Amino acid sequence: MTKRFFQFNAARGDVRIGGRNFRLPRHPRMRIALGTGLVAGGTLGFLPILGFWMIPLGLLVLSQDLPAVRRWRRQFVVRTERRRGKNAASTVTKTTESNESGD
């Protein structure tokens, strides 16, 4: 199993990006305010300090408390995992075929 670069654990309330863990606020109102602030700041991504990277991060934070955003996140994860599974299966098939033809 490959180690993921990004992981979201709603039960513990943290986000892992790379090798670093970031704890989210425990209170739902604080998480909603943080997520909304990140999305709003991301829309101003053309400014020097703010960036467009803030939009997906804000949506991720909001997905813990808002059901509509949570559905979008789950659909995205399912699609990417299926795509990753198809790519991994095709790579294994190509490797097996090349090994069989070479013998």
C-alpha positions as CSV (number, residue, x, y, z in Angstrom):
1,M,0.0,0.0,0.0
2,T,1.3,3.4,-0.9
3,K,1.6,6.2,1.6
4,R,-0.7,9.0,0.9
5,F,0.5,12.6,0.6
6,F,-2.8,13.9,1.9
7,Q,-5.2,12.4,4.5
8,F,-8.2,13.7,6.3
9,N,-9.4,12.1,9.5
10,A,-12.7,13.5,10.6
11,A,-12.9,11.2,13.7
12,R,-9.7,12.7,15.2
13,G,-10.3,16.1,13.6
14,D,-7.0,16.5,11.9
15,V,-5.5,16.8,8.4
16,R,-2.2,15.3,7.4
17,I,-0.4,16.9,4.5
18,G,3.0,15.5,3.7
19,G,4.5,14.4,7.0
20,R,2.8,17.1,9.1
21,N,-0.4,16.9,11.1
22,F,-2.7,19.9,11.6
23,R,-5.4,19.8,14.2
24,L,-8.7,21.4,13.4
25,P,-10.7,23.4,16.0
26,R,-13.0,21.3,18.1
27,H,-16.0,23.6,18.1
28,P,-18.1,23.4,14.9
29,R,-18.6,27.2,14.7
30,M,-14.8,27.7,14.7
31,R,-14.3,25.1,11.9
32,I,-17.0,26.7,9.8
33,A,-15.5,30.2,10.4
34,L,-12.0,28.8,9.5
35,G,-13.3,27.1,6.3
36,T,-15.3,30.1,5.2
37,G,-12.3,32.4,5.8
38,L,-10.0,30.1,3.8
39,V,-12.5,29.9,0.9
40,A,-13.0,33.7,1.0
41,G,-9.2,34.3,1.2
42,G,-8.7,31.9,-1.7
43,T,-10.9,33.9,-4.0
44,L,-8.4,36.7,-3.5
45,G,-5.6,34.4,-4.6
46,F,-4.1,36.9,-7.0
47,L,-2.8,38.9,-3.9
48,P,0.8,38.2,-2.8
49,I,0.1,36.4,0.5
50,L,-3.2,34.7,-0.2
51,G,-3.4,31.9,-2.7
52,F,-5.8,29.8,-4.7
53,W,-4.6,26.8,-2.6
54,M,-6.8,28.1,0.2
55,I,-10.1,27.2,-1.6
56,P,-9.7,23.4,-1.5
57,L,-8.3,23.6,2.0
58,G,-11.3,25.6,3.1
59,L,-13.7,23.2,1.4
60,L,-12.0,20.3,3.2
61,V,-12.4,22.0,6.6
62,L,-16.1,22.8,5.8
63,S,-16.7,19.2,4.8
64,Q,-16.5,18.1,8.4
65,D,-19.6,20.1,9.3
66,L,-21.6,20.7,6.2
67,P,-23.3,17.6,4.6
68,A,-23.4,19.1,1.0
69,V,-19.6,19.7,1.0
70,R,-19.0,16.3,2.7
71,R,-20.8,14.6,-0.3
72,W,-18.6,16.5,-2.8
73,R,-15.5,15.4,-0.9
74,R,-16.6,11.8,-0.8
75,Q,-17.5,11.7,-4.4
76,F,-14.1,13.2,-5.3
77,V,-12.3,10.6,-3.2
78,V,-14.3,7.7,-4.7
79,R,-13.5,9.0,-8.3
80,T,-9.8,9.4,-7.6
81,E,-9.5,6.0,-5.9
82,R,-11.2,4.3,-8.8
83,R,-9.0,6.1,-11.3
84,R,-5.9,5.3,-9.3
85,G,-7.1,1.6,-9.1
86,K,-7.6,1.5,-12.8
87,N,-4.2,3.0,-13.5
88,A,-2.5,0.6,-11.0
89,A,-4.3,-2.4,-12.6
90,S,-3.3,-1.3,-16.1
91,T,0.3,-0.8,-15.0
92,V,0.4,-4.4,-13.6
93,T,-1.2,-5.8,-16.7
94,K,1.3,-4.0,-19.0
95,T,4.2,-5.2,-16.8
96,T,2.9,-8.8,-16.9
97,E,2.4,-8.7,-20.6
98,S,5.9,-7.4,-21.3
99,N,7.4,-10.0,-19.0
100,E,5.5,-12.8,-20.8
101,S,6.4,-11.6,-24.3
102,G,10.1,-11.3,-23.3
103,D,10.4,-15.0,-22.3
